[in-house]
Amino acid sequence: MTINAQTIGAVLTGAGAKARVTQNIENVERMRQLVFAMRDALNQDPGLDTQKKSELLEIADETRVELEKSTPNETKLMTLFALLTQSVQTLPAAIPAYEAAKALLTGWGMNP
């Protein structure tokens, strides 16, 4: 998956010249929603150790900040989402977010 939030243009010359542009804006929005869902799940879990919760919320915040960049680091995003996914998989409130994250990571060729 390529995330590119910059202006895209094409110059075509010659007979039969073609240009194709694919934008994955909806994927970035899905990732943002997923980060918020994971944050909510972490905040709702009463049994999660305070220190662990703080660390995981920090990772979620780093993920959100990376998504807001004009050219997010895809490797960093994959790593951050993998960490969050592994961390929330046992939290009852995080089941929907975990399933969405699993689908996202599988799309990147990762098996969470």
N, C-alpha and C positions, 0 to 999 in steps of 0.2 A: 504494500500500500504506500502510495506516495502522497505526502501532505505538502501542498504548495499553496500558500495564501497570497502569492504575488500576482501581478497583472500578467496575463498570458496573451500573446499576439502571434500572428503568422504573416509572412510575406510569401506570396505565391507567384512564381514566374513560369512561363512555358505552358505548352499545351498539355492538358491532362494532369496538371499539378494538383495535389490534394493536401489538405491539412486536417489532422484530427486532434481534438483537444478533449481530455477527460478531466473533469474536476470532481473531487471527492468531498465536497463541502458537507454533504449529509453525513459522511463518516466522521468528520471532525465533530460535528454537532452530537452525533451518537456517543462519541468518546467523552465529550463534556458532560452529557447527561449521565453517563455511566459513572464518572468520577463523583458527581453529586449524589447518585444513588448509593455508592460505596461509603461516602462520607456520612450520609444519613444512617446507614446500617451500623456503622461504627459508633456513632453518637447514641443510637438507640439500644445498644447492647449493654445491659446493666452488669453483666458478669465479666466484662473485659477489663483487665488490669489497667489502671489509670496511665501508667508509664507506656504500656504497649499501645493503648488507644492514642496517646499523644504522638507516638512515633508514626503510627499508621496514618493519622490525620495529616501529619507533616508530609508524608509521601504523597497523599492525595492532593495536597496543596501544591507540591512540586509538579505533579502531573498536570494539574490545571494550568499552572504558570507556563509549562512547556507547550501546552496546547494553544496558548494565546500568542505564542511567538509567530512572527511572519514566516519563518521556516523552522518548524519544530524538528528536533532531533529524533528521528524514527527509532533508532536503537535505544535511546534513553526512554522513549515512551513505551516500547515493548518491555523493557526491564521494569519500569515503574508499574505498568499494568500487571505484569507477572507477579510482582511482589504483593500488590494489593489483592489480586485474585487468590493467591495461595493463602493470604492472611485472613480473608473473609469467608473462605469456603465452609467453615464450620459454624458461622454465626447464623442463627435462624432468621434474623431480620435481613440478612444479606443474600438469601437464596436467589431472588430475581436478579440482583446485581451480579452475583457469581455466575449465573447462567449466561447473562449477556456478555460478561467479560470472557468467559470460556469461548463463546462463539467468536468474539473479536480476536482473541489470541490464536484460535484455530485458523482463522482467516489469514493470519500472519505466518502460518506454518508452525506454530508452537502448540505443544500439548500440555495444557496446565494440569 
